[in-house]
């Protein structure tokens, strides 16, 4: 095979690379961050908080780094780049005194512990990190099917097993409406269609309206790599 020939991602990484593609210091710093966040979130919000797409993506990125797996990096990139781009836009708007959606208003709440807000800032930088990981490792086109299946599983678990909004008064930090399976408000469930119909619509809109466009873009930008020397 000619060294200059481009090969689909899945084939390009069939043989292990001689050199790590993710620097060790990045792996160690990220691992230290996750080692702080996970027990803190577990104590503050409970284990169901890790069923949010963004938290799943955070943990998958850690696995992707150490395994240097294109698939493990590509799946969360497909899943969260669009939603987290909205989070970033809303945060920047709040930063300059504008109100976009209000979803990041808690980041500017002085009554919220600074450590909590600092750890939650991963919503801003994680999408950029995932793009960098995909750039370093290559994009695996199986990510669309992989993340869609995972997302559907998470959505069904959150709808059937986790509580709807609002959070109980005696446990205000309890995760409710995880992954927006009851609507876009944590104060009350949506009422403009039956809950089952909304769930079905969500399971259609996520892959077609969010995951597929992201997949096509990532595949175009990073889907092919030259074989490693």
N, C-alpha and C positions, 0 to 999 in steps of 0.2 A: 504494500500500500504506500502510495506517495505521501511524504510527511505533510504536504500542503493540502491534501484532500480533506474537505470538511465532512464530518460524519454525524448522523443524528445522535443526540445526547446519550440515549440509552446504549448505543454501540460504542460511542467514543469513550465511555468509562467502563467498558467491559473488563479491561485490564487495569490493575491498580496503578496509580501514578507513583513515580519515584519520589516526588517531592510533595509535602503537604501544601494544599491550596489555601488553607485557612491558617494564618499565623497562630502559633501557640499562645502568644500573649492575648490575642483576641478571645480564644477559647477560655483562658483562665479568668479574664476580667468578666466575661459574660457569665461564666459558671458561678463566680462569686456573687454577682448581682442576683442571679436566680436563687442562689442559696440563702440570700437575705429575704427576697420577696416571698418565696413559697411559704416558709413558716409564719411570716408576718401576716400574709393574706389568709392563711389557714386559721390562725387564731382570731383574726378580725372578722372574717366573713364566712368561714367554714369551707369544707371541701367542695361544695357545689359551685363555688365561685370559679373553679378551674374548668367548668364546662362552657364558659364563654369562649366564643371563637378566638378572641384576641389572646386569652390565656393559653388555650391549646396551641396557638401559633407560637407563643413565647417559648413553650416547652419543646415544641417540635424544632424550633430554631436551634436550641441547645443540642438536641440529638443530631441535627443536620451538621452542626459544626464538628462534633467529635467523630462522627461517622464519615464526614465529608461526602454526604449523600445528596446528589442532585434532586432526587425525588422528595426527600424530607425537607429540603429547602424550597422546592417548587410548590408543594402543596399549600403551605400557609401563605405563600406569596399570592397564589391564585385566590385564596379565601379572604384575605383581609386588606389587600392594597387599596381597594376602592373604599370600603368603610373607614379605614384609618386615614385615608386622604381627607375624608369629610371631617374626621376628628381634628386633624392638623389644621384645616382651614378654619374650623370653629375656634380652636385655641388661639390662633393668630388674630382672629377677629376680636375675641374677648381681650386679648393682650393690648389692643389699641382702642378699646372702649366700644367696640361694635357688638351687636347681638345678631348672631347668625341662626343657630338652632338652640343654643343654651346647653348643649350636651356636655360642654367642658366648664360650665360655670363653677362646678365644685373645685376646680383647680385654683380658683381665686378666692375661695372661702377661707377667711382667716380663722374660723372656728374649727377647721379641719386640720388635724395634725400635719405638720410640714413633712414628716417622713412618709406619711400616706400619699400626699400629693407628689412627693419626689419619686416614689416608686411607681406611681400611676403614670408618670411622664413617659413610660415605655411606649404608651400608645402613640406618642409623637415620633420617636426615633426607630421603633421596630420596623415599620414599612421600609424605611431607607436601608436598614440592616438586611432585611430579606432580599431587597433588590441587589445589594452588594453580594450576598451569598450566592444568589442565582448567577450573577455575573462571574463570580469566581468558579462556581461548580458547574455551570451550565443548566439549562432548563430541561426538565424531563416532562415530555408531553403526557405522560400518564397522570400528571398532577391533577388535571381537570376531573377525571373520573375518581381518583383517589380522594380528593377533597370533597367532591360532591357527595360521595357515599358517606364520608365521615360527618359532613355537615347535616345530612338528612338524619343520620343516627342521633346526633346531638340534639337536633330540633325535636325529634320525637320523644327523646328522654326528657327534655326540658318541658315539653307540653304535657306529657302524661304523668310525670313523676315529681316535678318541681312546682312550687306554688305560684299562682298568678299574683299580680299586684293588687293592693299595696302591701308593703312589708308590715308585719305585725308591730303594734306599738311597743311591745315588750322586747322586741328584737329588731330594731330599725336597720341594722346592717345585714340582715338576712337577704341573700340574693333571691329576687323574684323577677318574673318575666325575663328569665335568662335567654339571651339571643332573640329577644323581642318576639317571642312566640305568641304573646297575647296582645300585641300592638306596640306602639312606639312610646308609650308612657309607662313609667313605673308607679304612677299614682292610681291608675285604673285600667282595666282591660278595654280594648277597642270595642265599639258597639255598632259599627256600621255594617257588619256582616256576621253570620254565625261563626263561632270560634273554630269549628271544623273547617269551614270554607276558607277562613283566613289562613289556617295552617296549611291547607292544600295550596293556596295561592303563594304563600311564602316559599314552599318547597319547589314551586315552579320558577318564581322570580329570582331566587338566589342563583341557581345554576345558569339560567338564560340571561338574566339582566346584569349579573355581577361577575360570576366565575368565568363564563365563556368569553366575554370581552377581554378580561384580564389575561386569560390563557392565550388568546390569539395575539395579544400585544407582547407578552413575554416570549412566546414561541418565535415571533418575528425578530425580537431583539436579541434573545439569548439561546435560541433553540438549537443552534449548531455550534460545535467547537472543533478545532483541530485536535487530533490525538495528542496526548501528553508525550513529551520526549522520553 
